[in-house]
Amino acid sequence: MAGIYIHIPFCKQSCHYCNFHFATSLHYKNELIAALLKEIPLQKNYLGEEVVETIYFGGGTPSLCTKEEIETIIAAIRSTFIVAKEAEITLEANPDDITEEKLIEWKAVGITRLSIGIQSFFEEDLQWMNRAHNAAQAINNLKLALQYFENISIDLIYGTPQLTNEKWKKNVDTAIALNIPHLSCYALTVEPKTPLDKMIQQHKSLPVNPDKQSEQFLLLMQWLEDAGYEHYEISNFAKLACPTGRPGWRSRHNSSYWQGSHYLGLGPSAHSFNGKERQWNIANNTIYIDTINKGIIPLEKEVLTETQQLNEYIMTSLRTMEGTKLSITGNSLLERSKKFIDSGLMKLENDSLTLTKEGKLLADGIAADLFF
């Protein structure tokens, strides 16, 4: 299976922790959407004859797009690529953008899944993050969305300086009580040159506490396990089944990344992968627009060696509950993994090396240590 990612680089305001590519001015939005539609046919050969099983509108804030813009982009993709009839089409949305009218429109144009950036159900935390929505919108508009979409994911952030374990439990309990089928939970990361980084340097905010983050991650894993969620990737949890018989609620699009499937990224800063090389578009809206209008894709490429491809597989597969298969890496990986198995950070099950709960706290470091 293959996937297509569309980057919509616009937001109402800048979250203090975010380092994604976006602009808070919508001045060039019409020109950028027009350029994105021109990029689609320019990229028509990237996926070959592969069937596109997932389409993902990310950002930025794709819920700022109009119904017509979303509909036109989907139609252009369907006319250019081979798209599965039952493709998963995800739209990232902020709670403050959700209205009954928009939910009806999104469903009408073919959106099948919403990924909603809740982050927290507490007003003081949302203000500290500089989120565009408030606590009332977080809960009320999420409930509204559940009336129209069955397949919903929400984002939650833990490990912020002011988040107690009690408040963290309340956030998770709220999601469980609403029977949200999919949760993406991320530890707060202080990225260089972000407003949060500057706030900490200027002593206007407390720094993050890694020990507290580890504790809240361990609590999260236990709470969601008890609630019937499978921890299928480091940051992602999904209900196993639903009353209508759906087999499970994993994100098909994100799962394709971790499984090494091919994907095409459209829009400024979007990344693509075809198995042997990576490419990424320039992270500049005006240069992207000007270059695309000349019929040229403003991108850079990196051809991966066989060793890099293998290390990429280790990095992504080790994040999943299925783990890293020795039949792919070779048994030499087992010898290097022995110290992690002996220390209780990894385990060997049949052909696969997987991380234990404690190992998941150190996933990136362990993966890097196993690289060839």
C-alpha positions as CSV (number, residue, x, y, z in Angstrom):
1,M,0.0,0.0,0.0
2,A,1.0,3.6,-0.5
3,G,0.0,6.9,1.1
4,I,-0.2,10.5,0.2
5,Y,0.4,13.3,2.7
6,I,-0.7,16.9,2.0
7,H,0.9,19.7,4.1
8,I,-1.3,22.7,4.7
9,P,1.1,25.2,6.2
10,F,-1.3,27.7,7.9
11,C,-2.3,28.2,11.5
12,K,-4.4,30.8,13.4
13,Q,-1.6,31.3,15.9
14,S,1.7,29.8,16.9
15,C,1.8,27.1,19.6
16,H,4.8,27.8,21.9
17,Y,6.2,24.3,21.5
18,C,5.7,23.8,17.7
19,N,8.6,23.7,15.2
20,F,6.6,22.5,12.2
21,H,6.6,24.6,9.0
22,F,3.6,27.0,9.0
23,A,2.5,30.6,8.7
24,T,0.1,32.5,10.8
25,S,-0.9,34.7,7.9
26,L,-3.4,33.4,5.4
27,H,-2.3,35.9,2.8
28,Y,-0.9,33.3,0.4
29,K,-3.4,30.6,1.1
30,N,-5.2,30.8,-2.2
31,E,-1.9,30.9,-4.2
32,L,-0.5,27.9,-2.2
33,I,-3.6,25.7,-2.7
34,A,-3.4,26.5,-6.5
35,A,0.3,25.6,-6.5
36,L,-0.4,22.4,-4.5
37,L,-2.9,21.4,-7.2
38,K,-0.2,22.0,-9.8
39,E,2.3,19.8,-7.9
40,I,0.0,16.8,-8.0
41,P,0.4,16.0,-11.7
42,L,4.1,16.9,-11.5
43,Q,4.5,14.0,-9.0
44,K,2.3,11.6,-10.8
45,N,5.0,9.0,-11.5
46,Y,6.5,9.0,-7.9
47,L,4.4,6.1,-6.7
48,G,4.4,4.2,-10.0
49,E,1.3,1.9,-10.2
50,E,1.0,1.4,-6.4
51,V,-2.5,1.7,-5.0
52,V,-3.0,4.7,-2.7
53,E,-4.7,3.3,0.5
54,T,-4.4,6.5,2.6
55,I,-4.6,10.2,2.2
56,Y,-3.7,12.5,5.1
57,F,-4.2,16.3,5.4
58,G,-1.7,17.5,7.9
59,G,-0.1,20.8,8.8
60,G,-0.4,23.4,10.0
61,T,-4.1,23.4,10.4
62,P,-5.9,21.7,7.4
63,S,-9.3,22.5,9.1
64,L,-8.8,26.1,7.9
65,C,-9.4,24.9,4.4
66,T,-12.8,25.4,2.8
67,K,-14.9,22.5,1.7
68,E,-14.2,23.4,-2.0
69,E,-10.4,23.3,-1.4
70,I,-10.5,19.9,0.3
71,E,-12.8,18.5,-2.3
72,T,-10.7,19.8,-5.2
73,I,-7.5,18.4,-3.7
74,I,-9.0,14.9,-3.2
75,A,-10.5,14.9,-6.7
76,A,-7.1,15.9,-8.2
77,I,-5.4,13.0,-6.3
78,R,-8.1,10.5,-7.4
79,S,-7.7,11.6,-11.0
80,T,-3.9,11.4,-11.0
81,F,-3.2,8.3,-8.8
82,I,-4.8,4.9,-8.3
83,V,-6.8,5.4,-5.1
84,A,-8.5,2.6,-3.3
85,K,-12.3,2.9,-3.1
86,E,-12.2,2.4,0.7
87,A,-9.1,4.6,1.2
88,E,-8.6,6.1,4.7
89,I,-8.8,9.9,4.3
90,T,-7.7,11.8,7.4
91,L,-8.1,15.5,8.2
92,E,-6.3,17.1,11.1
93,A,-8.6,19.6,12.8
94,N,-8.4,22.0,15.7
95,P,-11.3,22.0,18.1
96,D,-12.1,25.7,17.5
97,D,-12.6,25.0,13.8
98,I,-15.2,22.3,14.4
99,T,-18.8,23.2,13.7
100,E,-21.8,21.1,12.7
101,E,-21.7,22.6,9.2
102,K,-18.1,21.8,8.7
103,L,-18.5,18.2,10.0
104,I,-21.3,17.6,7.5
105,E,-19.1,19.2,4.7
106,W,-16.0,17.1,5.6
107,K,-18.1,13.9,5.5
108,A,-19.6,14.9,2.2
109,V,-16.3,15.5,0.5
110,G,-14.9,12.1,1.5
111,I,-13.1,12.6,4.8
112,T,-13.3,9.3,6.8
113,R,-11.2,10.1,9.8
114,L,-10.5,13.1,12.0
115,S,-7.3,13.7,14.0
116,I,-8.2,16.4,16.5
117,G,-5.5,18.4,18.3
118,I,-6.9,18.5,21.8
119,Q,-3.6,18.5,23.7
120,S,-5.3,19.1,27.1
121,F,-8.7,19.5,28.6
122,F,-7.4,22.1,31.1
123,E,-7.8,25.8,30.3
124,E,-4.5,26.8,32.0
125,D,-2.5,24.3,30.1
126,L,-4.0,25.4,26.7
127,Q,-3.2,29.0,27.5
128,W,0.4,28.0,28.5
129,M,0.7,26.2,25.1
130,N,-0.8,29.2,23.3
131,R,-3.4,27.0,21.7
132,A,-6.2,28.6,19.6
133,H,-9.0,26.7,21.4
134,N,-10.2,26.7,25.0
135,A,-11.2,23.9,27.4
136,A,-14.9,24.3,26.6
137,Q,-14.3,23.9,22.9
138,A,-12.0,20.9,23.5
139,I,-14.8,18.9,25.2
140,N,-17.9,20.3,23.5
141,N,-16.6,20.2,19.9
142,L,-15.1,16.8,20.4
143,K,-18.5,15.5,21.5
144,L,-20.0,17.1,18.5
145,A,-17.5,15.5,16.2
146,L,-18.3,12.1,17.6
147,Q,-21.9,12.5,16.4
148,Y,-20.7,12.6,12.8
149,F,-17.4,10.6,12.7
150,E,-16.8,7.2,14.3
151,N,-13.1,7.1,13.4
152,I,-11.5,9.8,15.5
153,S,-8.1,10.3,17.0
154,I,-7.1,12.9,19.5
155,D,-3.6,14.3,20.5
156,L,-2.7,14.7,24.1
157,I,0.6,16.2,25.5
158,Y,2.2,15.1,28.8
159,G,5.3,16.1,30.7
160,T,4.6,19.8,30.7
161,P,6.1,21.6,33.7
162,Q,2.7,22.3,35.3
163,L,1.0,18.9,34.5
164,T,0.6,16.9,37.7
165,N,-0.1,13.1,37.6
166,E,-3.6,13.8,38.8
167,K,-4.3,16.3,35.9
168,W,-2.7,13.9,33.4
169,K,-5.0,11.1,34.7
170,K,-8.0,13.4,34.2
171,N,-7.0,14.1,30.6
172,V,-6.7,10.4,29.9
173,D,-9.8,9.5,31.8
174,T,-11.8,12.1,29.8
175,A,-10.7,10.5,26.5
176,I,-11.5,7.0,27.8
177,A,-15.0,8.1,29.1
178,L,-15.8,9.5,25.6
179,N,-14.7,6.2,24.1
180,I,-12.2,7.9,21.7
181,P,-11.0,5.0,19.5
182,H,-7.5,6.3,18.9
183,L,-5.1,8.4,21.0
184,S,-1.7,9.9,20.1
185,C,0.1,10.9,23.2
186,Y,3.4,12.9,23.1
187,A,5.9,14.0,25.7
188,L,6.5,17.7,25.4
189,T,9.7,18.3,23.5
190,V,11.6,21.6,23.7
191,E,12.7,22.3,20.1
192,P,15.4,24.8,19.4
193,K,14.3,28.4,18.5
194,T,10.7,27.8,19.5
195,P,8.9,30.3,21.8
196,L,9.0,27.6,24.5
197,D,12.8,27.3,24.1
198,K,13.1,31.1,24.6
199,M,10.7,31.1,27.5
200,I,12.8,28.5,29.3
201,Q,16.1,30.3,28.5
202,Q,14.6,33.5,29.9
203,H,13.3,31.8,33.0
204,K,9.7,32.6,32.1
205,S,8.8,28.9,32.2
206,L,10.1,25.9,34.1
207,P,12.1,23.4,32.1
208,V,10.7,20.0,31.4
209,N,11.5,17.2,33.9
210,P,12.6,14.0,32.1
211,D,11.9,11.9,35.2
212,K,8.4,13.2,35.4
213,Q,7.8,12.6,31.7
214,S,9.0,9.0,32.1
215,E,6.6,8.5,35.1
216,Q,3.7,9.9,33.2
217,F,4.4,7.8,30.2
218,L,4.5,4.6,32.3
219,L,1.2,5.6,33.9
220,L,-0.3,6.3,30.5
221,M,0.7,2.8,29.2
222,Q,-1.0,1.1,32.2
223,W,-4.1,3.2,32.2
224,L,-4.8,2.6,28.5
225,E,-3.9,-1.1,28.7
226,D,-6.5,-1.4,31.5
227,A,-9.0,0.5,29.3
228,G,-8.6,-2.0,26.4
229,Y,-6.3,0.0,24.1
230,E,-3.4,-1.7,22.2
231,H,-0.1,0.2,22.4
232,Y,0.7,-0.4,18.8
233,E,3.4,2.3,18.4
234,I,5.4,4.3,21.0
235,S,3.1,7.3,20.9
236,N,-0.1,5.7,19.6
237,F,-2.9,3.7,21.2
238,A,-6.0,2.2,19.5
239,K,-9.1,0.4,20.6
240,L,-9.1,-3.2,19.3
241,A,-12.7,-3.4,18.1
242,C,-16.0,-1.6,18.0
243,P,-19.8,-2.4,18.1
244,T,-20.1,-2.2,14.3
245,G,-17.5,-4.9,13.9
246,R,-14.6,-2.9,12.7
247,P,-11.4,-4.9,13.5
248,G,-9.4,-2.1,15.1
249,W,-8.7,1.6,15.1
250,R,-5.1,1.9,14.2
251,S,-4.1,4.8,11.9
252,R,-3.6,3.1,8.6
253,H,-1.7,6.1,7.2
254,N,0.8,6.4,10.1
255,S,1.1,2.7,10.3
256,S,2.4,2.7,6.7
257,Y,5.3,4.9,7.8
258,W,6.4,2.5,10.5
259,Q,6.0,-0.5,8.2
260,G,8.2,1.1,5.5
261,S,5.5,1.6,2.9
262,H,6.0,4.2,0.2
263,Y,4.4,7.6,0.5
264,L,4.3,10.9,-1.4
265,G,4.3,14.3,0.4
266,L,2.7,17.3,-1.3
267,G,3.1,20.9,-0.3
268,P,6.0,22.9,1.3
269,S,8.2,20.9,3.7
270,A,6.4,17.6,2.9
271,H,8.6,14.5,2.8
272,S,8.4,11.5,0.5
273,F,9.9,8.0,0.5
274,N,9.9,5.3,-2.2
275,G,11.9,2.6,-0.5
276,K,15.3,3.6,-1.8
277,E,15.4,7.4,-1.5
278,R,13.9,10.3,0.4
279,Q,12.9,13.6,-0.9
280,W,11.5,16.7,0.7
281,N,10.0,20.0,-0.6
282,I,11.4,23.3,0.4
283,A,10.0,24.7,3.7
284,N,9.2,28.2,2.3
285,N,5.7,29.1,1.1
286,T,6.6,31.8,-1.4
287,I,9.5,29.9,-3.0
288,Y,7.4,26.8,-3.2
289,I,4.6,28.7,-5.0
290,D,7.0,30.5,-7.4
291,T,8.9,27.3,-8.3
292,I,5.8,25.2,-8.8
293,N,4.3,27.9,-11.0
294,K,7.4,27.4,-13.3
295,G,6.7,23.7,-13.5
296,I,9.5,22.7,-11.2
297,I,9.2,20.8,-7.8
298,P,11.5,22.6,-5.3
299,L,12.9,19.5,-3.6
300,E,16.1,17.9,-2.3
301,K,16.8,14.1,-2.4
302,E,18.8,11.6,-0.5
303,V,19.6,8.2,-1.9
304,L,19.7,5.6,0.9
305,T,22.4,3.0,1.0
306,E,21.4,-0.6,1.9
307,T,22.8,0.0,5.4
308,Q,20.8,3.2,5.8
309,Q,17.7,1.4,4.6
310,L,18.3,-1.4,7.2
311,N,18.9,1.2,10.0
312,E,15.7,3.0,8.9
313,Y,13.8,-0.3,9.3
314,I,15.3,-0.8,12.8
315,M,14.3,2.7,13.9
316,T,10.7,2.5,12.7
317,S,9.9,-1.2,13.4
318,L,11.3,-1.1,16.9
319,R,8.7,1.6,17.8
320,T,5.8,-0.9,17.0
321,M,4.3,-3.7,19.0
322,E,5.3,-6.1,16.2
323,G,8.9,-5.2,16.7
324,T,12.0,-5.8,14.5
325,K,12.2,-9.1,12.6
326,L,15.5,-10.9,12.6
327,S,14.5,-12.5,9.3
328,I,14.9,-9.0,7.8
329,T,17.9,-7.8,9.8
330,G,19.8,-11.0,10.2
331,N,20.7,-12.8,13.4
332,S,23.7,-10.6,14.0
333,L,21.3,-8.1,15.5
334,L,20.4,-10.5,18.2
335,E,23.9,-10.6,19.6
336,R,23.9,-6.8,19.9
337,S,20.5,-6.8,21.5
338,K,21.5,-9.3,24.3
339,K,22.5,-6.5,26.7
340,F,19.1,-4.9,26.4
341,I,17.3,-8.3,26.7
342,D,19.3,-9.1,29.8
343,S,18.5,-5.7,31.4
344,G,14.8,-6.1,30.8
345,L,14.5,-3.4,28.1
346,M,13.9,-5.8,25.2
347,K,12.5,-9.2,24.7
348,L,12.7,-11.8,21.9
349,E,9.4,-13.4,20.8
350,N,9.7,-15.9,18.0
351,D,11.4,-13.9,15.2
352,S,10.9,-10.4,16.6
353,L,12.7,-8.1,19.0
354,T,10.3,-5.9,20.9
355,L,10.7,-3.2,23.6
356,T,9.3,-3.7,27.1
357,K,7.5,-0.9,28.8
358,E,10.7,0.3,30.4
359,G,12.5,-0.1,27.0
360,K,10.0,2.2,25.3
361,L,11.3,5.0,27.6
362,L,14.6,4.7,25.7
363,A,13.4,3.7,22.3
364,D,15.5,6.1,20.2
365,G,18.7,5.5,22.1
366,I,18.3,1.7,21.9
367,A,17.5,1.8,18.2
368,A,20.6,4.0,17.5
369,D,22.8,1.6,19.5
370,L,21.6,-1.3,17.3
371,F,22.4,0.4,14.0
372,F,24.7,-1.3,11.6
